[in-house]
Amino acid sequence: MLRAIAVAGLILGLVAVAVFGPGLLEDANSDLEGATAKESSPLARCDLLQEGPCSWSDGSGEWQISLSELGEGTQGMEYQLTVVTPERPERFLAVLRGESMYMGEYPVPLGNRDGNEYSARFTAPFCTVDATMTWRIDLQQGQQPIEGIPAKLVFQAEPH
């Protein structure tokens, strides 16, 4: 009797897998394809030193970010980053991340200058193996990345 129940349960399980399995696999596959497409969708690049200020608008208003070289400092080229925001974020950071090679993450706190204008002065680290280094700037409010930036904000640092 126990053997008959086990065989009937096994047959019922195989029928359920045959009926519902392909639909579950399609759903999982489409979720995976959607996530991969979202990750691999190339963002436009905005080179902050070559293309000048980068600007965009989102639901909260207009954003503008610019970067300028201040000159040679004691540890290399110094830069001035300026960000104009539509609202006043708390604990506003620009995080430098290596775009051409991974060299860690360097948080740069942005200080409030005037109204909704924030700025920071920093020196970008450089690699001793490769003379030029492309850095990406990601904006964050505390630990949370600021969403909706339509371009990769990059610049190329060269040791002088």
TIKOL-989449 format. One record per atom (N, C-alpha, C): residue number from 1; atom name; x, y, z. Coordinates in Angstrom, 1 decimal. Example, Ala and Ser with C-alpha at 12.3 -4.5 7.8 and 13.67 -1.06 7.14 Angstrom:
2
<1 "N" <13.2 -5.7 7.8>>
<1 "CA" <12.3 -4.5 7.8>>
<1 "C" <13.2 -3.3 7.8>>
<2 "N" <12.8 -2.2 7.1>>
<2 "CA" <13.7 -1.1 7.1>>
<2 "C" <12.9 0.0 7.9>>
This chain:
160
<1 "N" <0.8 -1.2 0.0>>
<1 "CA" <0.0 0.0 0.0>>
<1 "C" <0.9 1.3 0.0>>
<2 "N" <1.9 1.3 0.8>>
<2 "CA" <2.8 2.4 0.9>>
<2 "C" <3.5 2.6 -0.4>>
<3 "N" <3.9 1.5 -1.1>>
<3 "CA" <4.6 1.6 -2.3>>
<3 "C" <3.7 2.2 -3.4>>
<4 "N" <2.4 1.9 -3.4>>
<4 "CA" <1.5 2.4 -4.4>>
<4 "C" <1.3 3.9 -4.2>>
<5 "N" <1.2 4.4 -3.0>>
<5 "CA" <1.1 5.8 -2.7>>
<5 "C" <2.4 6.5 -3.2>>
<6 "N" <3.5 6.0 -2.9>>
<6 "CA" <4.8 6.6 -3.3>>
<6 "C" <4.9 6.7 -4.8>>
<7 "N" <4.5 5.6 -5.5>>
<7 "CA" <4.5 5.6 -7.0>>
<7 "C" <3.5 6.6 -7.6>>
<8 "N" <2.3 6.7 -7.0>>
<8 "CA" <1.3 7.7 -7.4>>
<8 "C" <1.8 9.1 -7.2>>
<9 "N" <2.4 9.4 -6.1>>
<9 "CA" <3.0 10.7 -5.8>>
<9 "C" <4.1 11.1 -6.7>>
<10 "N" <5.0 10.1 -7.1>>
<10 "CA" <6.0 10.3 -8.0>>
<10 "C" <5.5 10.6 -9.4>>
<11 "N" <4.5 9.9 -9.8>>
<11 "CA" <3.9 10.1 -11.1>>
<11 "C" <3.2 11.5 -11.2>>
<12 "N" <2.5 11.9 -10.1>>
<12 "CA" <1.8 13.2 -10.0>>
<12 "C" <2.8 14.3 -10.0>>
<13 "N" <4.0 14.1 -9.3>>
<13 "CA" <5.1 15.1 -9.3>>
<13 "C" <5.7 15.3 -10.7>>
<14 "N" <5.9 14.2 -11.5>>
<14 "CA" <6.4 14.3 -12.8>>
<14 "C" <5.5 15.0 -13.8>>
<15 "N" <4.2 14.7 -13.6>>
<15 "CA" <3.2 15.4 -14.5>>
<15 "C" <3.2 16.9 -14.1>>
<16 "N" <3.3 17.3 -12.9>>
<16 "CA" <3.3 18.7 -12.5>>
<16 "C" <4.5 19.4 -13.1>>
<17 "N" <5.7 18.7 -13.0>>
<17 "CA" <6.9 19.3 -13.6>>
<17 "C" <6.7 19.5 -15.1>>
<18 "N" <6.2 18.5 -15.7>>
<18 "CA" <6.0 18.5 -17.2>>
<18 "C" <5.0 19.6 -17.6>>
<19 "N" <4.0 19.9 -16.8>>
<19 "CA" <3.0 20.9 -17.2>>
<19 "C" <3.5 22.3 -16.8>>
<20 "N" <4.0 22.5 -15.6>>
<20 "CA" <4.3 23.8 -15.1>>
<20 "C" <5.8 24.2 -15.2>>
<21 "N" <6.7 23.2 -15.5>>
<21 "CA" <8.1 23.5 -15.5>>
<21 "C" <8.5 24.4 -16.7>>
<22 "N" <8.1 24.2 -17.9>>
<22 "CA" <8.5 25.1 -19.0>>
<22 "C" <8.1 26.6 -18.7>>
<23 "N" <6.9 26.8 -18.1>>
<23 "CA" <6.4 28.2 -17.8>>
<23 "C" <7.3 28.8 -16.8>>
<24 "N" <7.7 28.1 -15.8>>
<24 "CA" <8.6 28.6 -14.7>>
<24 "C" <9.9 28.9 -15.3>>
<25 "N" <10.5 28.1 -16.1>>
<25 "CA" <11.8 28.3 -16.7>>
<25 "C" <11.7 29.6 -17.6>>
<26 "N" <10.7 29.8 -18.4>>
<26 "CA" <10.6 31.0 -19.2>>
<26 "C" <10.5 32.2 -18.4>>
<27 "N" <9.8 32.2 -17.3>>
<27 "CA" <9.7 33.4 -16.4>>
<27 "C" <11.1 33.7 -15.8>>
<28 "N" <11.8 32.7 -15.3>>
<28 "CA" <13.1 32.9 -14.8>>
<28 "C" <14.1 33.4 -15.8>>
<29 "N" <14.0 32.8 -17.0>>
<29 "CA" <14.9 33.2 -18.1>>
<29 "C" <14.7 34.7 -18.5>>
<30 "N" <13.4 35.1 -18.6>>
<30 "CA" <13.1 36.5 -19.0>>
<30 "C" <13.5 37.4 -17.9>>
<31 "N" <13.4 37.1 -16.6>>
<31 "CA" <13.9 37.9 -15.6>>
<31 "C" <15.4 38.1 -15.7>>
<32 "N" <16.1 37.0 -16.0>>
<32 "CA" <17.6 37.0 -16.1>>
<32 "C" <18.0 37.9 -17.3>>
<33 "N" <17.3 37.7 -18.4>>
<33 "CA" <17.6 38.5 -19.6>>
<33 "C" <17.3 40.0 -19.4>>
<34 "N" <16.3 40.3 -18.6>>
<34 "CA" <16.0 41.7 -18.3>>
<34 "C" <17.0 42.4 -17.4>>
<35 "N" <17.5 41.6 -16.4>>
<35 "CA" <18.5 42.1 -15.5>>
<35 "C" <19.8 42.3 -16.3>>
<36 "N" <20.2 41.3 -17.2>>
<36 "CA" <21.4 41.4 -18.0>>
<36 "C" <21.3 42.6 -18.9>>
<37 "N" <20.2 42.8 -19.6>>
<37 "CA" <20.1 44.0 -20.5>>
<37 "C" <20.2 45.3 -19.7>>
<38 "N" <19.6 45.3 -18.5>>
<38 "CA" <19.7 46.5 -17.7>>
<38 "C" <21.2 46.8 -17.3>>
<39 "N" <21.9 45.8 -16.9>>
<39 "CA" <23.3 46.0 -16.5>>
<39 "C" <24.2 46.3 -17.7>>
<40 "N" <24.0 45.8 -18.9>>
<40 "CA" <24.9 46.0 -20.0>>
<40 "C" <24.4 47.1 -20.9>>
<41 "N" <23.3 47.8 -20.6>>
<41 "CA" <22.9 48.9 -21.4>>
<41 "C" <23.9 50.0 -21.3>>
<42 "N" <24.6 50.4 -22.3>>
<42 "CA" <25.7 51.4 -22.2>>
<42 "C" <25.1 52.8 -22.0>>
<43 "N" <25.6 53.4 -21.0>>
<43 "CA" <25.3 54.8 -20.7>>
<43 "C" <26.2 55.7 -21.6>>
<44 "N" <25.6 56.8 -21.9>>
<44 "CA" <26.5 57.8 -22.6>>
<44 "C" <27.6 58.3 -21.6>>
<45 "N" <28.7 58.6 -22.2>>
<45 "CA" <29.8 59.1 -21.4>>
<45 "C" <29.8 60.7 -21.4>>
<46 "N" <30.1 61.3 -20.3>>
<46 "CA" <30.3 62.7 -20.3>>
<46 "C" <31.6 63.0 -19.7>>
<47 "N" <32.6 63.3 -20.5>>
<47 "CA" <34.0 63.6 -20.0>>
<47 "C" <33.9 65.1 -19.4>>
<48 "N" <34.1 65.1 -18.1>>
<48 "CA" <33.9 66.4 -17.4>>
<48 "C" <35.0 67.4 -17.8>>
<49 "N" <36.2 67.0 -18.1>>
<49 "CA" <37.3 67.9 -18.5>>
<49 "C" <37.3 68.3 -19.9>>
<50 "N" <36.9 67.4 -20.8>>
<50 "CA" <36.9 67.6 -22.3>>
<50 "C" <35.6 68.3 -22.7>>
<51 "N" <34.4 67.8 -22.2>>
<51 "CA" <33.1 68.3 -22.7>>
<51 "C" <32.5 69.4 -21.9>>
<52 "N" <33.2 69.8 -20.9>>
<52 "CA" <32.7 70.9 -20.0>>
<52 "C" <31.6 70.4 -19.1>>
<53 "N" <30.8 71.3 -18.6>>
<53 "CA" <29.8 70.9 -17.6>>
<53 "C" <28.8 69.9 -18.2>>
<54 "N" <28.4 68.9 -17.4>>
<54 "CA" <27.4 67.9 -17.8>>
<54 "C" <26.1 68.3 -17.1>>
<55 "N" <25.0 68.3 -17.7>>
<55 "CA" <23.8 68.6 -17.1>>
<55 "C" <22.7 67.7 -17.5>>
<56 "N" <21.7 67.5 -16.7>>
<56 "CA" <20.5 66.7 -16.9>>
<56 "C" <19.4 67.1 -16.0>>
<57 "N" <18.2 66.7 -16.3>>
<57 "CA" <17.1 67.0 -15.4>>
<57 "C" <16.4 65.7 -15.1>>
<58 "N" <15.8 65.7 -13.9>>
<58 "CA" <15.0 64.5 -13.4>>
<58 "C" <13.8 65.0 -12.8>>
<59 "N" <13.1 64.2 -12.1>>
<59 "CA" <11.8 64.6 -11.5>>
<59 "C" <11.9 65.7 -10.4>>
<60 "N" <13.1 65.9 -9.9>>
<60 "CA" <13.3 66.9 -8.8>>
<60 "C" <13.8 68.2 -9.4>>
<61 "N" <14.3 68.2 -10.7>>
<61 "CA" <14.8 69.5 -11.3>>
<61 "C" <16.1 69.3 -12.1>>
<62 "N" <16.8 70.4 -12.2>>
<62 "CA" <18.0 70.5 -13.1>>
<62 "C" <19.3 70.2 -12.2>>
<63 "N" <20.2 69.4 -12.8>>
<63 "CA" <21.5 69.1 -12.2>>
<63 "C" <22.5 69.6 -13.2>>
<64 "N" <23.7 70.0 -12.6>>
<64 "CA" <24.8 70.4 -13.4>>
<64 "C" <26.1 70.0 -12.6>>
<65 "N" <27.1 69.4 -13.3>>
<65 "CA" <28.3 69.0 -12.6>>
<65 "C" <29.5 69.5 -13.5>>
<66 "N" <30.5 70.1 -12.9>>
<66 "CA" <31.6 70.5 -13.7>>
<66 "C" <32.9 70.2 -12.9>>
<67 "N" <34.0 70.0 -13.7>>
<67 "CA" <35.3 69.7 -13.1>>
<67 "C" <36.3 70.6 -13.7>>
<68 "N" <37.2 71.2 -12.9>>
<68 "CA" <38.3 72.0 -13.5>>
<68 "C" <39.6 71.6 -12.8>>
<69 "N" <40.7 71.8 -13.6>>
<69 "CA" <42.0 71.6 -13.1>>
<69 "C" <42.5 72.8 -12.4>>
<70 "N" <43.0 72.7 -11.1>>
<70 "CA" <43.4 73.9 -10.4>>
<70 "C" <44.9 74.1 -10.5>>
<71 "N" <45.6 73.0 -10.9>>
<71 "CA" <47.1 73.1 -11.0>>
<71 "C" <47.8 72.0 -10.2>>
<72 "N" <49.1 72.0 -10.4>>
<72 "CA" <49.9 71.0 -9.7>>
<72 "C" <49.9 71.3 -8.2>>
<73 "N" <49.6 70.3 -7.4>>
<73 "CA" <49.7 70.3 -6.0>>
<73 "C" <50.8 69.5 -5.5>>
<74 "N" <50.9 69.3 -4.2>>
<74 "CA" <52.1 68.5 -3.6>>
<74 "C" <51.9 67.0 -4.0>>
<75 "N" <50.7 66.6 -4.2>>
<75 "CA" <50.5 65.1 -4.5>>
<75 "C" <50.0 64.9 -5.9>>
<76 "N" <50.1 65.9 -6.7>>
<76 "CA" <49.6 65.7 -8.1>>
<76 "C" <48.7 66.8 -8.5>>
<77 "N" <48.0 66.6 -9.6>>
<77 "CA" <47.1 67.6 -10.2>>
<77 "C" <45.9 67.7 -9.2>>
<78 "N" <45.5 68.9 -8.9>>
<78 "CA" <44.4 69.2 -8.0>>
<78 "C" <43.2 69.6 -8.9>>
<79 "N" <42.0 69.1 -8.5>>
<79 "CA" <40.8 69.3 -9.2>>
<79 "C" <39.7 70.0 -8.4>>
<80 "N" <38.9 70.8 -9.0>>
<80 "CA" <37.7 71.4 -8.3>>
<80 "C" <36.5 70.8 -8.9>>
<81 "N" <35.7 70.1 -8.1>>
<81 "CA" <34.4 69.5 -8.6>>
<81 "C" <33.3 70.4 -8.1>>
<82 "N" <32.4 70.8 -8.9>>
<82 "CA" <31.2 71.6 -8.5>>
<82 "C" <29.9 71.0 -9.0>>
<83 "N" <29.0 70.8 -8.1>>
<83 "CA" <27.7 70.2 -8.5>>
<83 "C" <26.6 71.2 -8.0>>
<84 "N" <25.7 71.5 -9.0>>
<84 "CA" <24.5 72.3 -8.7>>
<84 "C" <23.3 71.3 -8.7>>
<85 "N" <22.6 71.3 -7.6>>
<85 "CA" <21.5 70.3 -7.4>>
<85 "C" <20.2 71.0 -7.3>>
<86 "N" <19.1 70.3 -7.7>>
<86 "CA" <17.7 70.9 -7.5>>
<86 "C" <17.2 71.0 -6.1>>
<87 "N" <17.8 70.2 -5.2>>
<87 "CA" <17.4 70.2 -3.8>>
<87 "C" <18.7 69.9 -3.0>>
<88 "N" <18.6 70.1 -1.7>>
<88 "CA" <19.7 70.0 -0.8>>
<88 "C" <19.9 68.6 -0.2>>
<89 "N" <20.8 67.8 -0.7>>
<89 "CA" <21.0 66.5 -0.2>>
<89 "C" <21.8 66.6 1.1>>
<90 "N" <21.6 65.6 2.0>>
<90 "CA" <22.4 65.5 3.2>>
<90 "C" <23.5 64.5 3.0>>
<91 "N" <24.7 64.8 3.6>>
<91 "CA" <25.9 63.9 3.4>>
<91 "C" <26.1 63.6 1.9>>
<92 "N" <26.3 64.6 1.2>>
<92 "CA" <26.5 64.5 -0.3>>
<92 "C" <27.9 64.2 -0.6>>
<93 "N" <28.1 63.1 -1.4>>
<93 "CA" <29.4 62.6 -1.7>>
<93 "C" <29.6 62.4 -3.2>>
<94 "N" <30.8 62.6 -3.7>>
<94 "CA" <31.2 62.2 -5.0>>
<94 "C" <32.2 61.0 -4.8>>
<95 "N" <32.0 59.9 -5.4>>
<95 "CA" <32.8 58.7 -5.1>>
<95 "C" <33.6 58.5 -6.4>>
<96 "N" <35.0 58.5 -6.3>>
<96 "CA" <35.8 58.3 -7.5>>
<96 "C" <36.0 56.8 -7.6>>
<97 "N" <35.8 56.2 -8.7>>
<97 "CA" <36.0 54.8 -9.0>>
<97 "C" <36.8 54.7 -10.3>>
<98 "N" <37.7 53.8 -10.3>>
<98 "CA" <38.5 53.6 -11.5>>
<98 "C" <37.7 53.0 -12.7>>
<99 "N" <37.7 53.7 -13.8>>
<99 "CA" <36.9 53.2 -15.0>>
<99 "C" <37.8 52.4 -15.9>>
<100 "N" <39.1 52.8 -16.0>>
<100 "CA" <40.0 52.1 -16.9>>
<100 "C" <40.7 50.9 -16.2>>
<101 "N" <40.8 51.0 -14.9>>
<101 "CA" <41.2 49.9 -14.1>>
<101 "C" <40.8 50.1 -12.6>>
<102 "N" <40.6 49.0 -11.9>>
<102 "CA" <40.1 49.2 -10.5>>
<102 "C" <41.2 49.6 -9.6>>
<103 "N" <41.1 50.7 -8.9>>
<103 "CA" <42.0 51.1 -8.0>>
<103 "C" <41.4 51.5 -6.6>>
<104 "N" <40.2 50.9 -6.4>>
<104 "CA" <39.5 51.2 -5.1>>
<104 "C" <38.5 52.3 -5.3>>
<105 "N" <37.9 52.7 -4.2>>
<105 "CA" <36.9 53.8 -4.2>>
<105 "C" <37.3 54.9 -3.3>>
<106 "N" <37.2 56.1 -3.8>>
<106 "CA" <37.7 57.3 -3.0>>
<106 "C" <36.5 58.2 -2.8>>
<107 "N" <35.9 58.2 -1.6>>
<107 "CA" <34.8 59.2 -1.3>>
<107 "C" <35.3 60.6 -1.2>>
<108 "N" <34.7 61.5 -1.8>>
<108 "CA" <35.0 62.9 -1.7>>
<108 "C" <33.8 63.7 -1.2>>
<109 "N" <33.8 64.2 0.0>>
<109 "CA" <32.7 64.9 0.6>>
<109 "C" <32.5 66.2 -0.1>>
<110 "N" <31.3 66.5 -0.5>>
<110 "CA" <31.0 67.8 -1.2>>
<110 "C" <30.4 68.7 -0.1>>
<111 "N" <31.0 69.9 0.0>>
<111 "CA" <30.6 70.9 0.9>>
<111 "C" <29.7 71.9 0.2>>
<112 "N" <28.7 72.4 1.0>>
<112 "CA" <27.8 73.4 0.5>>
<112 "C" <28.4 74.8 0.4>>
<113 "N" <28.4 75.4 -0.9>>
<113 "CA" <29.0 76.7 -1.1>>
<113 "C" <28.0 77.8 -1.0>>
<114 "N" <27.0 77.6 -1.8>>
<114 "CA" <26.0 78.7 -1.9>>
<114 "C" <24.7 78.1 -2.4>>
<115 "N" <23.6 78.3 -1.7>>
<115 "CA" <22.3 77.7 -2.1>>
<115 "C" <22.4 76.2 -2.3>>
<116 "N" <22.2 75.8 -3.6>>
<116 "CA" <22.2 74.4 -3.9>>
<116 "C" <23.5 74.0 -4.7>>
<117 "N" <24.5 74.8 -4.5>>
<117 "CA" <25.8 74.5 -5.1>>
<117 "C" <26.8 73.9 -4.1>>
<118 "N" <27.4 72.8 -4.5>>
<118 "CA" <28.3 72.0 -3.7>>
<118 "C" <29.6 71.9 -4.4>>
<119 "N" <30.7 71.8 -3.6>>
<119 "CA" <32.0 71.7 -4.3>>
<119 "C" <33.0 70.9 -3.4>>
<120 "N" <34.0 70.4 -4.0>>
<120 "CA" <35.1 69.7 -3.3>>
<120 "C" <36.4 69.9 -4.1>>
<121 "N" <37.5 69.9 -3.4>>
<121 "CA" <38.8 70.0 -4.0>>
<121 "C" <39.5 68.7 -3.7>>
<122 "N" <40.1 68.1 -4.7>>
<122 "CA" <40.7 66.8 -4.5>>
<122 "C" <41.8 66.5 -5.4>>
<123 "N" <42.7 65.6 -5.1>>
<123 "CA" <43.7 65.1 -6.0>>
<123 "C" <43.4 63.6 -6.3>>
<124 "N" <43.3 63.3 -7.6>>
<124 "CA" <42.9 61.9 -8.0>>
<124 "C" <44.2 61.0 -7.9>>
<125 "N" <44.1 59.9 -7.3>>
<125 "CA" <45.2 58.9 -7.3>>
<125 "C" <45.6 58.5 -8.8>>
<126 "N" <46.8 58.2 -9.0>>
<126 "CA" <47.2 57.7 -10.3>>
<126 "C" <48.0 56.4 -10.2>>
<127 "N" <47.9 55.6 -11.2>>
<127 "CA" <48.6 54.3 -11.3>>
<127 "C" <50.0 54.5 -11.7>>
<128 "N" <51.0 53.8 -11.1>>
<128 "CA" <52.4 53.9 -11.5>>
<128 "C" <52.7 53.1 -12.7>>
<129 "N" <51.8 52.2 -13.1>>
<129 "CA" <52.1 51.3 -14.2>>
<129 "C" <51.6 52.0 -15.5>>
<130 "N" <50.4 52.7 -15.5>>
<130 "CA" <49.9 53.3 -16.6>>
<130 "C" <49.8 54.8 -16.4>>
<131 "N" <50.4 55.6 -17.3>>
<131 "CA" <50.5 57.1 -17.0>>
<131 "C" <49.1 57.8 -16.9>>
<132 "N" <48.1 57.3 -17.7>>
<132 "CA" <46.8 57.9 -17.7>>
<132 "C" <45.8 57.0 -17.0>>
<133 "N" <44.9 57.6 -16.3>>
<133 "CA" <43.9 56.9 -15.6>>
<133 "C" <42.5 57.6 -15.8>>
<134 "N" <41.5 56.8 -16.2>>
<134 "CA" <40.2 57.3 -16.4>>
<134 "C" <39.4 57.0 -15.1>>
<135 "N" <38.8 58.0 -14.5>>
<135 "CA" <38.0 57.9 -13.3>>
<135 "C" <36.6 58.2 -13.6>>
<136 "N" <35.7 57.5 -12.9>>
<136 "CA" <34.2 57.7 -13.0>>
<136 "C" <33.8 58.4 -11.7>>
<137 "N" <32.9 59.3 -11.7>>
<137 "CA" <32.4 60.0 -10.5>>
<137 "C" <31.0 59.6 -10.4>>
<138 "N" <30.7 58.9 -9.2>>
<138 "CA" <29.3 58.6 -8.9>>
<138 "C" <28.9 59.4 -7.7>>
<139 "N" <27.7 60.0 -7.8>>
<139 "CA" <27.2 60.9 -6.8>>
<139 "C" <26.3 60.0 -5.8>>
<140 "N" <26.5 60.3 -4.5>>
<140 "CA" <25.8 59.6 -3.5>>
<140 "C" <25.3 60.5 -2.4>>
<141 "N" <24.1 60.1 -1.8>>
<141 "CA" <23.6 60.8 -0.6>>
<141 "C" <23.8 59.8 0.5>>
<142 "N" <24.9 60.0 1.3>>
<142 "CA" <25.2 59.0 2.3>>
<142 "C" <25.7 57.7 1.6>>
<143 "N" <25.1 56.6 1.9>>
<143 "CA" <25.4 55.3 1.3>>
<143 "C" <24.6 55.0 0.1>>
<144 "N" <23.6 55.8 -0.2>>
<144 "CA" <22.7 55.6 -1.3>>
<144 "C" <23.1 56.3 -2.6>>
<145 "N" <23.3 55.6 -3.7>>
<145 "CA" <23.6 56.3 -5.0>>
<145 "C" <22.4 57.1 -5.4>>
<146 "N" <22.8 58.3 -6.1>>
<146 "CA" <21.7 59.1 -6.6>>
<146 "C" <21.3 58.5 -7.9>>
<147 "N" <20.0 58.2 -8.1>>
<147 "CA" <19.5 57.6 -9.3>>
<147 "C" <19.2 58.6 -10.4>>
<148 "N" <19.1 58.1 -11.6>>
<148 "CA" <18.6 58.9 -12.7>>
<148 "C" <19.6 59.7 -13.4>>
<149 "N" <20.9 59.5 -13.2>>
<149 "CA" <21.9 60.2 -13.9>>
<149 "C" <22.1 59.5 -15.2>>
<150 "N" <21.8 60.2 -16.3>>
<150 "CA" <21.7 59.5 -17.7>>
<150 "C" <23.1 59.3 -18.3>>
<151 "N" <24.2 59.6 -17.7>>
<151 "CA" <25.5 59.4 -18.3>>
<151 "C" <26.5 59.0 -17.3>>
<152 "N" <27.6 58.4 -17.7>>
<152 "CA" <28.7 58.1 -16.9>>
<152 "C" <29.5 59.4 -16.8>>
<153 "N" <29.8 59.9 -15.6>>
<153 "CA" <30.6 61.1 -15.4>>
<153 "C" <32.0 60.7 -15.3>>
<154 "N" <32.9 61.0 -16.2>>
<154 "CA" <34.2 60.5 -16.2>>
<154 "C" <35.2 61.7 -16.5>>
<155 "N" <36.5 61.4 -16.1>>
<155 "CA" <37.6 62.3 -16.5>>
<155 "C" <38.8 61.5 -16.5>>
<156 "N" <39.8 62.1 -17.2>>
<156 "CA" <41.1 61.4 -17.4>>
<156 "C" <42.1 62.2 -16.6>>
<157 "N" <42.7 61.5 -15.6>>
<157 "CA" <43.8 62.1 -14.8>>
<157 "C" <45.1 61.6 -15.3>>
<158 "N" <46.0 62.6 -15.4>>
<158 "CA" <47.4 62.3 -15.8>>
<158 "C" <48.3 62.8 -14.8>>
<159 "N" <49.3 62.0 -14.4>>
<159 "CA" <50.3 62.6 -13.5>>
<159 "C" <51.2 63.6 -14.3>>
<160 "N" <51.5 64.7 -13.6>>
<160 "CA" <52.3 65.7 -14.3>>
<160 "C" <53.7 65.9 -13.7>>
